[in-house]
Amino acid sequence: MRRNFIAVLLLLVTTALFSQTGQTEIAWKYWKTKKDVQLFKRSFPNSGIIEVKAVTIIDAAPEVIEAVIRDIPAYPEFMYECIEGREIKKFDDENIIILNVTKLPWPLEPRDVVVTTKVKKDFTNGRFEVALVGLKSPESERYVSPIKGHVRMHELTGTFQCEILERNKCRMTYVVHADPSGLPAIVVNLFVDDNPYGTLQGLKKMVKLDKYVELGKKSKYLEFIEKYFASKKQS
């Protein structure tokens, strides 16, 4: 009897784990192409708001792209409708908590979100990734108190993925799911592609600025990037 109980329990646990894993493996569906940005969409677990993936080619070196993404105060210059980017706490170069504020159409109040950003690098395969996760309450409020005139968001996940194609050409992917709080999902989904599309277009403009080209030359990861290209030549 005890063995049967344990067997049933293991089956239930395995089924639950399989179900959870299946939720994260929902297939992307091609949505549309806007200019030179391909857009894909898929449903997101426990949310009526769809998740969007935007993919484009950027003619810039990876260290220059990274320099732009690391410039948090400059987020309003390239992230779609962003009006403030602020570093809140830096644990190290790969783990930073930031505040991001996004403007919404009048008369809606701006949305702010406290986000953890974690950088992962794979110099063997020529890739790097910046993962974004909005902090839930009350942790979010421990880092940044509620801001008068703003609505605090908590549901946000996003990823910047950079794949090196050539020395000055990368495939850039931006995946984002965000709940702006207080708006019907059916309304949010009408404009949900604007953020990733607009952000990648902004990024393309920023990488052309001399400021980021020069910062790229000082990247502490430049040595590893050059080694990656050297290994590709030898293979």
C-alpha positions as CSV (number, residue, x, y, z in Angstrom):
1,M,0.0,0.0,0.0
2,R,2.8,2.4,0.9
3,R,4.6,1.6,-2.3
4,N,1.5,2.4,-4.3
5,F,1.1,5.7,-2.5
6,I,4.7,6.7,-3.2
7,A,4.4,5.7,-6.9
8,V,1.2,7.8,-7.2
9,L,2.9,10.7,-5.5
10,L,5.9,10.5,-7.8
11,L,3.6,10.4,-10.8
12,L,1.8,13.5,-9.7
13,V,5.0,15.4,-9.1
14,T,6.5,14.4,-12.5
15,T,3.2,15.4,-14.2
16,A,3.3,18.8,-12.5
17,L,6.9,19.4,-13.5
18,F,6.2,18.4,-17.1
19,S,3.2,20.7,-17.2
20,Q,5.3,23.6,-15.9
21,T,8.1,22.9,-18.4
22,G,5.6,22.7,-21.2
23,Q,4.3,26.2,-20.3
24,T,7.7,27.7,-21.0
25,E,8.1,25.9,-24.3
26,I,5.2,27.5,-26.2
27,A,6.2,27.9,-29.8
28,W,6.7,31.3,-31.4
29,K,4.5,32.3,-34.3
30,Y,5.6,34.6,-37.0
31,W,3.6,37.8,-36.7
32,K,4.8,40.4,-39.2
33,T,7.7,42.4,-40.4
34,K,8.0,46.1,-39.8
35,K,10.8,47.6,-42.0
36,D,13.8,45.4,-41.1
37,V,12.5,44.0,-37.8
38,Q,10.8,40.6,-37.7
39,L,8.2,40.2,-35.0
40,F,7.0,36.9,-33.4
41,K,4.4,36.4,-30.7
42,R,3.2,33.7,-28.3
43,S,0.9,33.4,-25.3
44,F,2.4,33.9,-21.9
45,P,1.5,31.6,-18.9
46,N,-1.2,33.0,-16.6
47,S,-1.5,36.2,-18.6
48,G,-3.8,37.6,-21.3
49,I,-1.0,39.8,-22.6
50,I,1.1,38.2,-25.4
51,E,4.8,37.9,-25.3
52,V,6.7,39.5,-28.3
53,K,10.0,38.7,-29.9
54,A,11.7,41.2,-32.2
55,V,14.7,40.3,-34.4
56,T,16.9,42.4,-36.6
57,I,20.4,42.8,-37.8
58,I,22.5,45.6,-36.4
59,D,25.7,46.8,-38.2
60,A,27.8,47.3,-35.1
61,A,30.5,45.5,-33.1
62,P,29.1,43.6,-30.1
63,E,31.2,45.6,-27.6
64,V,29.5,48.8,-29.0
65,I,26.0,47.3,-28.6
66,E,26.8,46.3,-25.1
67,A,28.1,49.8,-24.3
68,V,24.7,51.2,-25.3
69,I,22.7,48.7,-23.2
70,R,24.9,49.3,-20.2
71,D,24.3,53.1,-20.3
72,I,21.3,53.1,-18.1
73,P,20.7,56.9,-17.9
74,A,20.6,56.9,-21.7
75,Y,17.6,54.5,-21.8
76,P,15.2,57.4,-22.7
77,E,17.2,58.0,-25.9
78,F,16.6,54.5,-27.3
79,M,14.1,52.5,-25.3
80,Y,10.5,53.0,-26.6
81,E,8.7,55.7,-24.6
82,C,11.2,55.5,-21.7
83,I,11.4,58.7,-19.8
84,E,13.9,57.6,-17.1
85,G,16.5,55.0,-16.5
86,R,18.2,54.9,-13.2
87,E,20.8,52.6,-11.5
88,I,19.5,51.7,-8.1
89,K,22.0,49.1,-6.9
90,K,25.0,47.6,-8.5
91,F,26.2,44.2,-7.1
92,D,28.7,43.8,-9.9
93,D,29.0,44.5,-13.7
94,E,26.7,41.6,-14.4
95,N,24.1,42.1,-11.8
96,I,22.4,45.5,-11.4
97,I,19.0,46.7,-10.2
98,I,17.5,49.6,-12.2
99,L,14.4,51.7,-12.3
100,N,12.7,52.1,-15.6
101,V,9.9,54.6,-16.2
102,T,7.7,54.5,-19.3
103,K,5.3,57.1,-20.6
104,L,1.8,56.1,-21.6
105,P,-0.7,58.2,-23.6
106,W,-2.6,60.9,-21.8
107,P,-4.4,60.8,-19.4
108,L,-2.7,57.6,-18.2
109,E,0.0,57.9,-15.6
110,P,3.5,56.8,-16.3
111,R,4.5,53.2,-15.3
112,D,7.6,52.5,-13.4
113,V,9.2,49.2,-12.7
114,V,12.2,48.0,-10.6
115,V,14.1,45.5,-12.6
116,T,16.9,43.1,-12.0
117,T,19.3,42.9,-14.9
118,K,21.7,39.9,-15.3
119,V,24.3,39.6,-18.0
120,K,25.4,36.2,-19.4
121,K,28.3,35.8,-21.8
122,D,29.2,32.9,-24.0
123,F,32.4,33.8,-25.8
124,T,32.8,30.3,-27.1
125,N,29.7,30.7,-29.3
126,G,29.9,34.4,-29.7
127,R,26.8,35.5,-27.8
128,F,25.8,37.6,-24.8
129,E,22.4,38.1,-23.1
130,V,20.9,40.6,-20.7
131,A,17.9,39.2,-18.8
132,L,15.4,41.6,-17.2
133,V,12.9,40.7,-14.5
134,G,10.6,43.0,-12.7
135,L,10.6,42.7,-8.9
136,K,7.4,41.8,-7.1
137,S,6.0,43.7,-4.2
138,P,7.2,44.3,-1.4
139,E,10.7,43.7,-2.7
140,S,10.2,46.3,-5.4
141,E,9.2,49.0,-2.9
142,R,12.2,48.1,-0.6
143,Y,14.5,49.3,-3.4
144,V,12.4,52.2,-4.7
145,S,9.5,53.7,-2.7
146,P,6.2,54.4,-4.6
147,I,6.6,57.5,-6.8
148,K,3.8,60.0,-6.7
149,G,2.0,60.3,-10.1
150,H,3.3,56.9,-11.2
151,V,1.8,53.4,-11.3
152,R,4.2,50.7,-10.2
153,M,4.5,47.6,-12.5
154,H,5.7,44.3,-11.2
155,E,5.1,41.9,-14.1
156,L,7.9,42.3,-16.6
157,T,10.3,39.9,-18.2
158,G,12.6,40.7,-21.1
159,T,15.8,39.6,-22.7
160,F,18.3,41.3,-25.0
161,Q,20.2,38.6,-27.0
162,C,23.2,39.5,-29.2
163,E,24.6,36.9,-31.6
164,I,27.8,37.9,-33.3
165,L,27.7,37.3,-37.1
166,E,30.7,39.3,-38.3
167,R,33.1,41.7,-36.6
168,N,30.7,44.6,-37.1
169,K,27.4,42.8,-37.6
170,C,25.2,41.2,-35.0
171,R,21.8,39.6,-34.9
172,M,19.9,41.3,-32.1
173,T,16.8,39.8,-30.5
174,Y,14.6,41.5,-27.9
175,V,12.0,39.5,-26.1
176,V,9.5,41.2,-23.8
177,H,6.4,40.5,-21.8
178,A,5.1,43.4,-19.7
179,D,1.8,44.0,-17.8
180,P,1.4,47.8,-17.5
181,S,-1.0,47.4,-14.6
182,G,-4.6,48.6,-14.7
183,L,-5.2,48.2,-18.5
184,P,-7.3,45.5,-20.1
185,A,-5.1,42.8,-21.9
186,I,-7.2,43.3,-25.1
187,V,-6.1,46.9,-25.2
188,V,-2.4,46.2,-24.4
189,N,-2.2,43.6,-27.1
190,L,-3.2,46.2,-29.8
191,F,0.1,48.0,-29.2
192,V,2.3,45.3,-27.7
193,D,4.7,45.2,-30.6
194,D,5.6,48.9,-30.4
195,N,8.0,48.5,-27.5
196,P,10.3,45.9,-28.9
197,Y,10.2,47.3,-32.4
198,G,10.8,50.9,-31.3
199,T,13.6,49.8,-28.9
200,L,15.6,48.0,-31.6
201,Q,15.2,50.9,-34.0
202,G,16.5,53.2,-31.2
203,L,19.4,50.9,-30.5
204,K,20.4,51.0,-34.2
205,K,20.7,54.7,-34.0
206,M,22.7,54.7,-30.8
207,V,25.4,52.4,-32.0
208,K,26.4,54.9,-34.6
209,L,27.3,57.5,-32.0
210,D,31.0,58.2,-31.4
211,K,30.5,58.0,-27.7
212,Y,29.6,54.3,-27.8
213,V,32.2,53.4,-30.4
214,E,34.9,54.8,-28.1
215,L,33.4,53.1,-25.0
216,G,33.5,49.8,-27.0
217,K,37.2,50.2,-27.5
218,K,37.6,50.3,-23.7
219,S,35.4,47.2,-23.1
220,K,37.0,44.8,-20.6
221,Y,35.6,42.0,-22.7
222,L,37.3,43.2,-25.9
223,E,40.1,40.6,-25.5
224,F,37.6,37.7,-25.3
225,I,35.7,39.0,-28.4
226,E,39.0,39.2,-30.4
227,K,39.8,35.6,-29.3
228,Y,36.4,34.5,-30.5
229,F,37.1,35.8,-34.0
230,A,40.6,34.4,-34.0
231,S,39.2,31.0,-33.2
232,K,36.7,31.3,-36.0
233,K,39.5,32.0,-38.5
234,Q,41.4,28.9,-37.4
235,S,38.4,26.6,-37.6
